[in-house]
Amino acid sequence: MKSDLSSRHCESCEGIGAALTPEQVTNLMPQLADDWCTQKECKEIKKSFSFKNFYETMAFVNAIAWIANVENHHPDLEVGYNYCHVRFSTHALKGLSHNDFICAARIDKLLK
C-alpha cells in the first residue's frame, strides 16, 4: 500500500543530517509511481514524462515550478518539445532526502 507522501511538506535541508541510505531509498520507492527509478547508486531519483505538444509540456513544467517554489526544494529538469525528464537529489547532502520523495509524490499527483 502506498502512503501519501504528497500530503507531507519538505523540511529545511540545513541540519537535516545525512542522505538516505540505499535501504531507506529502496523502502521509499514503492510509495512513488512505478516509473520512478533510482540513479547514481541511490543518490538520485528520475522519471521521464511524455506529452502531446509543447504547450502541455510547458504547463507541466510550470506546475513543477510551483511545487518546487512552495516546498523550497528544486528538481533538475530536462525539457524538450514533448518531454520532461525530472531528477531529484538533495545536493546539500550529495544524495536523497525525504524531501525528494515528497516532491516526486506531489508531481505524480499532477497527472492523475
Protein Blocks (a to p, Z undefined) as FASTA:
>chain_A
ZZdfklpccddfehnbpaddfklmmmmmmmpcfkbcceehhiaccdddddfblklmmmmm
mmmmmmmmmnopacdddddfkbccdddddfknopacfklmmmmmmmmmmmZZ
